[in-house]
Amino acid sequence: MRTLPILFALAAAGWAVPAVAQHAHHADPHAGHVMPAPAMPADPHAGHAMEAAPAPAPVADPPPPAAAFDGPVHAADTLFDPAAMSAAREQLRANQGGMRTWKVMADRLETHVQDGVDGYVWDVEAWYGGDIDKLWLKSEGEGAWGGKTEEAELQALWSRAVTPWFDARAGVRYDFEPDSGLAHLVLGFEGLAAYYVEVDAAAFLSERGDLTARVEVEYDQHITQKLVLQPRVEVAFAAQDVPRTGTGSGLSSFEAGLRVRYEFVPNFAPYVGVGYERKIGETGRMAREEGEDPDSTSLLLGVSFWF
C-alpha cells in the first residue's frame, strides 16, 4: 500500500549516492594529493662563464668629398651683395672679441698705522684695449703723513696675451722719487697661475745701467660672497748695489700682508689688515746706517675699487 512506494524510493536513493560519489572520485584522479612541480629542462650552460662577445672594430670616418671644397668661401655671397656681407662680417668680428674698452683699478689705497710715523701707499692702474693687446698705465708709491713722498713711479706698458692666462708686457718706467727723473726699460708678465694665484713680475733696466726686479703674488679667498681674505707677498731684487736709492744687491726687500675686505658691491670694498716689511742683506745694512729700522709691522686700513 503506501509502504511499498516508500521502500522503493529509499532503495533508489541508496543506489544513487554511491554512484555519484564514485563518479566524483573518478572525475579527478589526483584529488586530495599535492601535484609535483613540472621538471624544468636542464640548462646546458649552468656553471659555465659566458664568453663576452668581441667588440666591433672601429669604423674610421670617411674623408669629406672633394666637392665640399668646390663652393665659395662665404656661401651667403652667392645670395646677397658680397660687399655688404663683407662689412657685416667685419662688424661681427668687432662685436665678438675685437671691441675696445677700458678699466681703472685701485688695488691699494691705504694708510699704515705703526709705531713712529704713520704712512700711506697707493697702487693704481688703468688699461685700454681689446682681448689681445692693451695699453697699461700703472702708478705706485708710498710716503709718510706730514712728510715727503719716499717712492713714486709711473709705468706705461704695452701688453699682449701670449696664453689664455698670461700677458707679456714691455714699456717704460719713470721714477719721481727717490731718484727723481730716472727712466727704466720694463719687461715682464702678469696673469693668473694655478689655483687662481695672481702673479705680476717685472724686470727694470735703468738708464744708468742698474738692473732690478720685482715680483708680486696675491690670492683672493672668498669666505662669503662679499667677505674676501687676501694674502699678498712682494719681493724685490737687485743685480748690484744702488747706494743712491739705498738698495743692496741680491734679495733686497720682502713685504707680506693679510687683508680682509668687504665688497659692498663688486667694484667697491674697504678693507683692514696687517702688514710686515723687512729690508734684507745689504739693503738692511744701508737702512741701519741711515738710522732706520729694517723691520716694521703695521695695521692697514684702506679701500679698493674699480670702474
Salt bridges, closest charged atoms under 4 A:
ASP77 OD1 - ARG89 NH1 3.45
GLU90 OE2 - ARG93 NH2 2.16
GLU110 OE2 - HIS112 NE2 2.83
GLU110 OE2 - ARG259 NH2 2.99
ASP123 OD2 - ARG108 NH2 3.54
GLU125 OE1 - LYS138 NZ 3.92
ASP133 OD2 - ARG160 NH1 2.79
GLU153 OE1 - ARG173 NE 3.33
GLU153 OE2 - ARG214 NH2 2.83
ASP175 OD1 - ARG173 NE 2.80
ASP175 OD2 - HIS184 NE2 3.84
ASP179 OD2 - ARG208 NH1 2.66
ASP179 OD2 - ARG244 NE 2.69
GLU190 OE1 - ARG169 NH2 2.03
ASP200 OD2 - LYS138 NZ 2.73
ASP210 OD2 - ARG244 NH2 2.25
GLU216 OE2 - ARG214 NE 3.95
GLU216 OE1 - ARG232 NH2 3.22
GLU218 OE1 - ARG232 NE 3.64
ASP220 OD2 - ARG261 NH2 2.85
GLU234 OE1 - ARG232 NH2 2.96
GLU263 OE2 - ARG261 NE 3.23
GLU277 OE2 - HIS112 ND1 3.94
GLU282 OE1 - ARG285 NH2 2.64
GLU289 OE2 - ARG285 NH1 2.50
GLU292 OE1 - LYS279 NZ 3.14
ASP295 OD2 - ARG278 NH1 2.58
